[in-house]
Amino acid sequence: MASSVTDRVKNLGESVVESVTAMTENKKVADLQRNIKDSHSKQHNTTDYGIKISDLDHWLKPVDEKNNTIGPHALEDQIARERIMRFDHERIPERVVHARGAAAHGTFKLYESAEDVTSAPVLTDTSRTTPVFVRFSTVQGSRGSADSVRDVRGFAVKFYTDEGNWDIVGNDIPVFFIQESIKFPDLIHAVKPEPDNEVPQGQTAHNNFWDFVYLHKEATHMFLWAMSDRGIPRSYRMMQGFGVNTFCLINAKGERHFCKFIWTPELGVHSLVWDEALKLAGQDPDFHRKDLYEAIDNKAYPKWKFGLQVIAEKDEHKFDFDILDSTKVWPEELVPIRYIGEMELNRNVDEYFTETEQVAFCTSHIVPGIDFSNDPLLQGRNFSYFDTQLSRLGINWQELPINRPVCPVMNFNRDGQGRHTITKGKINYWPNRYEANPPTGHGGGGFESYPSQDLGMKQRKLAPKWTDYLSQAQLFWNSMTPIEKVHIINAFSFELDHCDDPIVYERLVSRLTEIDLSLATAVAEKAGAPTPTKQTVANPGNKAKGLSQLEYMPETPTIKSRRIAILIADGYDAVSYDAIKAAILGQLALPFTISTKRQEVKASNGTSSTKPDHFLNGQRSTMFDAIFVPGGEQSIKTLMSLGLARFWVREAFAHLKPIAASGEGVKLVDAALSEVEGAKLATAGSTDIVDWYGVVTAQKPDTGSAVKDSIKLVKDA
Ligand code: HDE
């Protein structure tokens, strides 16, 4: 799919040339070349111990060709045995959470030095290009689950800096369900498929999850986010990323600031609608994985701005909430985001397993100039990530090509399963008589922990400020636009409808009365809980900036990398078809021709023809961002006679997608939408461009203006 479009995307402008140059300078990409083999080479097949193999199809065995009989397998066949044994052990344990993911290589560039707050060169040296590897994921489902489910998305970034690897292991939602890491096993047991029947896959829509989050009031803020449109992103490329935890930055003067990390996408934040998400889970379970690969393959490289929120050490206790509490955002009105850099993903992986599956992130991997705070969630995570890699990848996981740093590594960690490095010499300890491999000493550029005074009684509890669980949940709800609120109500209704234990959905509705009575009432009706009558905790109506995703539209409207379907059949109008295709490619978007068949389709002029990318039942409207229907009497007559073609248009309309048509194409749109209540199009015979609920039609055969307007609509959508 992707490559057919690649062949046709030309003239991509200077930004692409720049990116290609950046790629060849990418130290990590260069480093990986040491391990790359080309499976397309003509080299003979060998065993792992290097002998060439003469036959790959038969196990050694007695064969009597005269009597047409064969005997049992010879155990002697070391080649067959090696192949089967290697295959038997191909799988490794999947990640205990975030098992399903997709990843890509890229670069990070700083455009403003943050030297006032940190001494880390990756955040101060604007002349550097730092290689990155980014893995996006869902949390709940297994490795083979669907991409479009309602879930939190992982957003893990590994920076290969000259001072060592730095990982920001974040999510697309800025807060978390729990305050203390000790609760993580319970949270994950509750959200994962239930233990008796392993149901459901990839969703929070079940009794155990809603039971647990009700019993953990601190989860309220995060589950509102998860029920919002952020839980069903249109693309990994259209999500924000948040480090969630509070880190520290240490500057050259040794001063400390508290800090949160934020990624904001150039393409804006966009989501699917729930009906699309549900359908895509069946129609194209790899939708997000393919979307990322396709965009990069077509050189529509996704980009994110990188931002910091910073609080000086002296201001740590100035806020109503504890700034180490990961169930809270730092409202932008109080702590503005300072954008200082940009990340671009510009290279797909060569092999999924060795890169995307074997990459291992650790929150504990930070570089000098960055430090941990006492955020209790972070403290626990710092133990968990390294530990989990041991069962997935073994003790030498940091030697795997995707994980090894691009700067020199030298230490006295030795041996263990799967060790690759061969370290010469007599010395494997410090101090040693040769003074080999010494530490830098303090002030010598090595990692220094910030000297902080941490006092208090040793006890199993948090401080009193940590017990406000609802203010920011209310703040989030209050900050949503009306349409986002409707989506949240629908999401809760769906989820609780999947809970069959009344105590679960009834109690959850009672929790919602602590947020907003109208929300609770609307959900109660659909979920089957008694209608609540009063707001149980006062909601002062506060709002904050940056919570509604509608605030994150692209700075310059763009349809770059959007997938646009062009519906045609035999007898299509070649002028209008060629015009829209050229216009789409001109905007670096991806045109896909959809027809009644995948064989050659002929145009009405008798000379032109085209080979469609897909036939109507091979792909569905859910997989595209917009639809264009060119004219051509015969083409439209055929499409109008097909229920599926009319359904394509109607379904796209229901999913609020821009639809444009020219010439006779208008008739198909008209016919498809005539059955839709409330849909009313241009009056018959009108020759004007009509812009109505995202539908543009032009009845003039000259499609120039329709094309222009439809592109504009896709940008605005
Ligand atoms: Fe994770 N988390 N997590 N998590 N997490 C893992 O590490 C854990 C948390 C996140 O693409 C595991 O390598 C604990 C918050 C991402 O490889 C594991 C706690 C955030 C990924 C683990 C948290 C995340 C993971 C499983 C509570 C957002 C995928 C596999 C204290 C900031 C990384 C692995 C990838 C993966 C533990 C909470 C994000 C078990 C104990 C908060 C994006 O170590």
Residues whose N, C-alpha, C, O or C-beta is under 5 A from the ligand:
A	BS01	HDE	R95 V96 V97 H98 R135 S137 G154 F155 A156 V169 G170 N171 F176 S181 F184 F242 G243 V244 N245 V359 F361 L377 G380 R381 S384 Y385 T388
